[in-house]
């Protein structure tokens, strides 16, 4: 797990606790993990943990929030980049896949433990997910408007595109046949075909 | 969750415990669930549970085994059915998606708790997963051999097709916009495009 992922989290101790929580949640699940486990993994006392996070749920919320914002930023940059819709979609899928492959441990926690968030946090994260969805949908709509894509069901296809990328976090292994970049490239090509992009 | 899913599990008490375990694992995760929780949900005593299952892991293994075999059977029936490769692929994707939508609670346990299986069970389940992969790969190879599909990377595309279908279990909601059958139909069309099937 790259530390640049958590660069925005300060101070150091707070960041260490967050990465310890990611590992613990990924290995044992949110509900089976205690704040004592997390503090122990970070080489700290439970009391030191509470200086930075009041509850275990606050740790999950921070992980989920950082993870969703990073993913959303990638997709928005692709949406707003120069180039044809096909080029922007290629970038969106390539970057989103690579993120899910490189950060698969974080991504699994982010994707599979959503239901453990407190209600107000869940609501906030759902907003980020809607924005993520909208970024991809906009590229598809632009491609259809430009006559470059043929997409019978834009909403359903948007879900499928994101779903294909997100699931990389479930199956990706560092020792597998493809690098994150190679999976990103393969999937970008498959997605261009899904949207009926001529020549793909 | 349809009870026909577990029809092969007898007697009744063993089946009731299995469906209780699926619900508990899906809600709280495998590691946070105790055999006492499962027995309680099934309206039975922990002692009664041990008549049918020696350990919590045995319950997970049974769930995983039944789930994987049902999914594999669907795909093998599609692979062996009459029709063109496009028709067989349409059936494979449609049935596999519908299974993951209709049985999304079971499918999540089956897909996300693999690492909690004991080693010998994990090995056995991996064999079923390889067979699942092979069933879809065969259809793609048949389509390429018949000149109906254009697939630059058959192994990578097989992973992508299965991945797209499996992830339905993560996001599908009964109160969503589409029925399981509609998602299956949409995804079969997208997959035909992914394999470069002319006319799709």
Interface residues (C-beta under 8 A of the other chain):
Chain A: X27 X28 X29 X30 X31 X32 X108 X111 X112 X115 X152 X153 X155 X156 X157 X159 X160 X163 X164 X166 X167 X168 X170 X171 X177 X178 X183 X186 X187 X189 X190 X193 X194 X196
Chain B: X27 X28 X29 X30 X31 X32 X108 X111 X112 X115 X152 X153 X155 X156 X157 X159 X160 X163 X164 X166 X167 X168 X170 X171 X177 X178 X183 X186 X187 X189 X190 X193 X194 X196
